[in-house]
Amino acid sequence: LLILWMIAPLMIIGSVAAVVSFVSITLGGILALVSLPLLSLFLFIIDLFSHISPVLTLKNVPVSLVVGYYLLLCAVTLQLARRQNP
């Protein structure tokens, strides 16, 4: 949620800069620099939280457990979808 709001403006600025760069590479570069503060904040937040979250690694997980998990997940998803659309 901290970076979600930045994605749309960054995509718009980048797209406009890319289109403008076909006409003038200098003007396109200047427009691309407008997104630099947002990109820096975006990367800072990602880097900050990448050090916080632990990584969970599982070794030697049986295939039947993985298949069972996904079948259960699909069953719950279908059940919830049926409740919303009777």
C-alpha positions in Angstrom: 0.0 0.0 0.0 2.9 2.3 0.5 4.0 2.1 -3.2 0.8 1.1 -4.9 -0.3 4.7 -5.5 3.0 5.4 -7.3 2.6 2.9 -10.0 0.0 4.7 -12.1 1.8 8.1 -12.2 5.1 6.4 -13.0 3.6 4.4 -15.9 1.9 7.5 -17.3 5.0 9.7 -17.0 7.1 6.9 -18.6 4.7 6.3 -21.4 4.5 10.0 -22.2 8.3 10.3 -22.1 8.6 7.3 -24.4 6.2 8.8 -26.9 7.7 12.3 -26.8 11.2 10.8 -27.2 10.2 9.7 -30.7 9.8 13.4 -31.5 12.6 14.9 -29.4 15.1 12.7 -27.5 16.0 15.7 -25.2 12.4 16.5 -24.3 11.7 12.8 -23.7 14.7 12.6 -21.4 13.6 15.7 -19.4 10.1 14.2 -19.0 11.7 10.9 -17.9 13.7 12.8 -15.2 10.3 14.0 -13.8 9.7 10.5 -12.6 13.1 10.2 -10.8 11.9 11.3 -7.3 9.0 8.8 -7.4 11.3 6.1 -8.7 13.8 6.8 -6.0 11.1 6.6 -3.3 9.7 3.5 -4.9 13.1 1.7 -4.8 13.8 3.0 -1.2 10.6 1.5 0.2 11.1 -1.8 -1.7 14.7 -2.0 -0.4 13.6 -1.1 3.1 11.0 -3.9 3.3 13.1 -6.5 1.5 15.3 -6.6 4.5 12.5 -7.0 7.0 10.5 -10.0 5.6 11.9 -13.4 6.2 12.3 -16.0 3.5 10.6 -19.3 4.0 12.3 -22.2 2.2 10.9 -25.7 2.2 13.0 -28.7 1.1 11.8 -32.1 0.0 8.1 -31.2 -0.2 6.1 -34.1 -1.6 4.3 -33.4 -4.9 1.0 -34.8 -3.4 1.1 -32.1 -0.8 1.6 -29.3 -3.4 -1.2 -30.7 -5.6 -3.5 -31.1 -2.6 -2.8 -27.6 -1.5 -3.8 -26.2 -4.9 -6.8 -28.4 -5.1 -8.0 -27.1 -1.7 -7.3 -23.5 -2.8 -9.4 -24.0 -6.0 -12.2 -25.6 -4.0 -12.3 -22.7 -1.6 -12.2 -20.1 -4.4 -15.0 -21.9 -6.3 -17.1 -22.1 -3.1 -16.7 -18.4 -2.4 -17.5 -17.5 -6.0 -20.7 -19.6 -5.8 -21.8 -17.8 -2.7 -21.5 -14.4 -4.4 -23.4 -15.5 -7.5 -26.3 -17.7 -6.4 
